[in-house]
Amino acid sequence: MGRLFVAALLLFVAGCAGGENVVPGVGGGKFAVLLGKAPMYTGQVTPGSAVDRIKKRGKLIIGGSQDAPLLSQLDPTSGELTGFDAYLGKLLAQYIIGSPQTELLSATSETREPLLANGTVDVIIQTYTITPARKERVAFAGPYYQSGQSIAVRRGTSGITKPADLAGKTVIAGANTPAIGAIKAVAPTARVVEFGSDPECLTALKQGRGEAYVQDQAILVADASKDSELQLVGEPFTEDPYGIGIKHGDAEFTKFVNDWLREIGKSGLWQDVWKQTIGTVVTGDAPSPPAIAS
């Protein structure tokens, strides 16, 4: 992400400090507008393929979360999932089935790969960073979004303004996430403590069990938008592409999802989804979607 993008995000977070715990612009009838522009697949379906199974079932089963503002969060008023990842999942279901029927199964960094391997879910759409190690166990479509590791501290913390300042500090990270390697690369003497989910990491930071928390910037910005105790410092210090997780070895379904991502990128639907979710806290035009891997 560029400097202007980051600056806009940080200005929003600063403006939200002490405000209502509400993420603006997510929910309501806005998904209906996106759905009206959504493509549907009209080609041949291979019998027994993942697409065939999903069509016959009548819903897309997604591994994800419901507590990530701007990305995938349960709206307590409507009972619907809202956010960038959630809307992409519904639009993928629309493309396959002809209706946005999805079922969300809770996934953590430890359970994502088993859920795919045993066929419990069709896809993982959960800020799932593509890494060489993960590609040995998971097929990825995408990337569909570009993020990066960032640093969060308790508001008012001094002495941490850049990655090198993590040296010698106790730093919180999600278990089995790219943050662990990123911390060790920029601050080898940091003591990394791991927790299983983003809410657990945030709680640990606020309890003083670590001096900083390293996580994908998109997640931290969403967290900070509803928690005035959290402060982002510096800029992202890695480039982390998010992919849609698919069962390892399923090249046909991976190509199918990649073709869909290219289609919504070319049509402008990807940008429309961004504007309705992440773009509600960022000024300026929507970015271009990342190039899909061959």
HUGI-V174091 format. One record per residue. N is the residue number from 1. RES is the residue in three letters. OMEGA is omega in degrees with one decimal (999 if undefined). D_FIRST is the distance of its C-alpha to the first C-alpha in Angstrom with 2 decimals. Layout:
((N,RES,OMEGA,D_FIRST) (N,RES,OMEGA,D_FIRST))
//
This chain:
((1,MET,-176.1,0.00) (2,GLY,-177.8,3.82) (3,ARG,-179.0,6.86) (4,LEU,178.8,8.41) (5,PHE,-179.6,6.30) (6,VAL,-179.3,6.77) (7,ALA,179.2,10.19) (8,ALA,178.9,11.12) (9,LEU,-177.0,10.66) (10,LEU,175.9,12.69) (11,LEU,178.7,15.19) (12,PHE,-179.3,15.82) (13,VAL,179.4,16.48) (14,ALA,-179.4,18.74) (15,GLY,-177.8,20.52) (16,CYS,-175.0,21.22) (17,ALA,177.0,22.90) (18,GLY,-178.3,26.48) (19,GLY,-179.4,26.13) (20,GLU,179.7,27.08) (21,ASN,-176.9,25.53) (22,VAL,174.1,24.45) (23,VAL,-174.1,21.19) (24,PRO,169.0,21.73) (25,GLY,-179.5,21.74) (26,VAL,179.1,22.02) (27,GLY,-177.0,25.39) (28,GLY,-178.9,28.44) (29,GLY,-174.0,29.27) (30,LYS,179.6,25.85) (31,PHE,178.7,25.64) (32,ALA,177.3,28.86) (33,VAL,178.1,27.23) (34,LEU,-177.5,24.68) (35,LEU,179.8,27.60) (36,GLY,179.8,29.56) (37,LYS,-169.8,27.10) (38,ALA,176.4,26.76) (39,PRO,174.2,28.29) (40,MET,-177.5,30.96) (41,TYR,-178.8,31.94) (42,THR,-178.4,35.36) (43,GLY,179.1,35.85) (44,GLN,178.5,38.07) (45,VAL,179.1,37.37) (46,THR,178.2,38.60) (47,PRO,179.2,41.14) (48,GLY,-179.5,40.08) (49,SER,178.2,36.40) (50,ALA,179.3,33.60) (51,VAL,178.3,33.33) (52,ASP,-179.7,37.12) (53,ARG,-179.5,37.17) (54,ILE,179.4,34.54) (55,LYS,-179.1,36.43) (56,LYS,178.3,39.72) (57,ARG,179.0,38.41) (58,GLY,175.4,37.04) (59,LYS,176.7,33.81) (60,LEU,-179.9,30.58) (61,ILE,-172.8,30.37) (62,ILE,168.7,26.88) (63,GLY,-176.6,25.99) (64,GLY,-178.0,23.54) (65,SER,177.8,23.65) (66,GLN,-177.9,24.73) (67,ASP,-179.4,23.44) (68,ALA,-179.4,19.66) (69,PRO,-179.0,19.09) (70,LEU,-176.5,16.88) (71,LEU,177.8,16.88) (72,SER,-174.7,20.56) (73,GLN,177.7,23.02) (74,LEU,177.0,26.74) (75,ASP,-175.8,27.84) (76,PRO,-179.4,31.11) (77,THR,-176.2,32.60) (78,SER,-175.5,32.31) (79,GLY,-178.3,31.99) (80,GLU,173.1,29.19) (81,LEU,179.0,25.85) (82,THR,176.7,22.98) (83,GLY,-174.1,19.22) (84,PHE,179.9,16.66) (85,ASP,-177.7,18.06) (86,ALA,-179.0,21.55) (87,TYR,175.9,21.60) (88,LEU,177.9,20.41) (89,GLY,179.6,23.23) (90,LYS,179.7,25.71) (91,LEU,174.1,24.83) (92,LEU,175.8,25.27) (93,ALA,177.1,28.61) (94,GLN,-179.0,29.53) (95,TYR,-176.2,28.91) (96,ILE,-167.8,31.14) (97,ILE,-173.3,33.76) (98,GLY,174.8,33.86) (99,SER,-174.6,33.07) (100,PRO,-176.9,30.13) (101,GLN,179.4,32.14) (102,THR,170.5,30.17) (103,GLU,-179.4,31.14) (104,LEU,171.9,28.75) (105,LEU,-178.0,29.77) (106,SER,179.4,28.20) (107,ALA,174.1,26.33) (108,THR,179.9,25.19) (109,SER,179.4,23.49) (110,GLU,-173.0,27.09) (111,THR,-175.9,28.45) (112,ARG,-175.2,25.89) (113,GLU,174.1,27.31) (114,PRO,179.1,30.96) (115,LEU,176.6,30.47) (116,LEU,-174.6,29.34) (117,ALA,-178.1,31.98) (118,ASN,175.1,34.86) (119,GLY,179.4,33.92) (120,THR,177.2,33.61) (121,VAL,177.3,30.40) (122,ASP,-177.8,29.38) (123,VAL,168.0,25.62) (124,ILE,174.5,23.13) (125,ILE,-168.5,20.24) (126,GLN,-178.2,18.82) (127,THR,-172.1,15.24) (128,TYR,-175.4,16.97) (129,THR,178.0,14.91) (130,ILE,176.2,16.46) (131,THR,178.0,18.14) (132,PRO,-179.3,21.16) (133,ALA,-179.8,23.42) (134,ARG,-179.2,22.72) (135,LYS,174.7,23.26) (136,GLU,-176.2,26.76) (137,ARG,-174.4,27.52) (138,VAL,168.7,25.40) (139,ALA,-179.6,24.68) (140,PHE,164.7,21.17) (141,ALA,-179.7,20.48) (142,GLY,12.6,17.06) (143,PRO,178.4,14.27) (144,TYR,178.8,13.88) (145,TYR,179.8,10.36) (146,GLN,177.7,7.28) (147,SER,179.5,6.67) (148,GLY,-179.8,7.48) (149,GLN,-179.9,10.60) (150,SER,-177.7,11.15) (151,ILE,172.8,14.57) (152,ALA,177.6,16.80) (153,VAL,170.7,20.31) (154,ARG,-177.5,23.29) (155,ARG,-179.5,23.23) (156,GLY,177.9,25.19) (157,THR,177.8,24.60) (158,SER,175.2,24.90) (159,GLY,176.9,24.33) (160,ILE,178.8,20.86) (161,THR,-177.8,18.10) (162,LYS,-176.1,16.33) (163,PRO,-178.4,16.44) (164,ALA,-179.7,19.73) (165,ASP,177.5,21.33) (166,LEU,-179.2,21.45) (167,ALA,179.0,24.29) (168,GLY,-178.5,27.50) (169,LYS,170.4,26.03) (170,THR,-172.4,26.38) (171,VAL,-178.3,22.98) (172,ILE,177.4,22.66) (173,ALA,175.2,20.87) (174,GLY,179.4,21.45) (175,ALA,176.1,24.08) (176,ASN,177.6,23.18) (177,THR,179.0,19.39) (178,PRO,180.0,17.03) (179,ALA,-176.1,16.78) (180,ILE,178.5,20.28) (181,GLY,-179.6,19.69) (182,ALA,178.8,16.56) (183,ILE,-177.9,18.79) (184,LYS,-179.5,21.65) (185,ALA,-176.1,19.76) (186,VAL,-177.8,18.71) (187,ALA,-175.5,21.79) (188,PRO,-177.7,24.66) (189,THR,177.6,27.08) (190,ALA,174.6,25.21) (191,ARG,-176.5,27.19) (192,VAL,173.9,25.16) (193,VAL,-171.8,26.66) (194,GLU,174.0,25.72) (195,PHE,-167.9,26.17) (196,GLY,-176.0,26.22) (197,SER,178.4,23.92) (198,ASP,177.4,21.29) (199,PRO,178.3,24.17) (200,GLU,179.2,26.20) (201,CYS,179.3,23.51) (202,LEU,178.5,23.15) (203,THR,179.8,26.94) (204,ALA,178.9,27.30) (205,LEU,-178.0,24.99) (206,LYS,177.1,26.95) (207,GLN,179.6,30.16) (208,GLY,179.9,29.33) (209,ARG,173.9,29.37) (210,GLY,-178.3,26.33) (211,GLU,-179.8,24.79) (212,ALA,178.5,21.12) (213,TYR,179.4,19.27) (214,VAL,-176.1,16.32) (215,GLN,174.5,14.58) (216,ASP,-177.3,11.51) (217,GLN,-178.1,9.42) (218,ALA,179.7,10.28) (219,ILE,-178.4,13.83) (220,LEU,178.3,14.07) (221,VAL,177.6,13.00) (222,ALA,178.0,15.63) (223,ASP,-176.4,18.04) (224,ALA,-179.8,17.78) (225,SER,-179.2,18.34) (226,LYS,-179.2,21.80) (227,ASP,-175.0,22.72) (228,SER,178.4,23.39) (229,GLU,-174.7,24.16) (230,LEU,-179.9,20.59) (231,GLN,174.8,18.35) (232,LEU,179.8,14.80) (233,VAL,178.1,14.81) (234,GLY,-179.8,12.56) (235,GLU,175.8,8.86) (236,PRO,-177.4,7.57) (237,PHE,171.1,9.86) (238,THR,170.9,9.55) (239,GLU,-175.2,7.95) (240,ASP,178.5,9.88) (241,PRO,175.7,10.90) (242,TYR,176.6,13.07) (243,GLY,173.7,16.47) (244,ILE,-177.2,19.64) (245,GLY,-179.4,22.29) (246,ILE,-179.0,25.63) (247,LYS,-177.1,28.87) (248,HIS,177.3,29.00) (249,GLY,-178.8,30.97) (250,ASP,-177.1,30.70) (251,ALA,-177.9,29.55) (252,GLU,-179.0,30.99) (253,PHE,177.4,29.03) (254,THR,177.9,25.78) (255,LYS,179.8,26.42) (256,PHE,-178.7,27.42) (257,VAL,176.3,24.18) (258,ASN,178.3,22.14) (259,ASP,177.8,24.37) (260,TRP,178.5,23.73) (261,LEU,177.5,19.93) (262,ARG,-178.1,20.42) (263,GLU,-178.3,22.88) (264,ILE,174.6,20.85) (265,GLY,-179.4,17.93) (266,LYS,-176.3,20.49) (267,SER,-176.3,22.34) (268,GLY,-179.7,19.54) (269,LEU,177.3,20.28) (270,TRP,179.4,16.86) (271,GLN,177.5,15.49) (272,ASP,177.4,18.50) (273,VAL,178.9,17.79) (274,TRP,-178.6,14.27) (275,LYS,-177.7,16.05) (276,GLN,-173.6,18.76) (277,THR,-178.5,16.72) (278,ILE,-177.7,13.14) (279,GLY,177.2,13.51) (280,THR,178.2,16.55) (281,VAL,-178.5,14.75) (282,VAL,177.9,12.17) (283,THR,177.5,13.84) (284,GLY,-176.7,13.59) (285,ASP,176.2,13.55) (286,ALA,176.2,12.06) (287,PRO,172.3,9.43) (288,SER,177.2,11.28) (289,PRO,179.8,11.81) (290,PRO,177.7,11.19) (291,ALA,179.7,14.40) (292,ILE,179.9,17.01) (293,ALA,178.8,18.59) (294,SER,999,22.18))
//
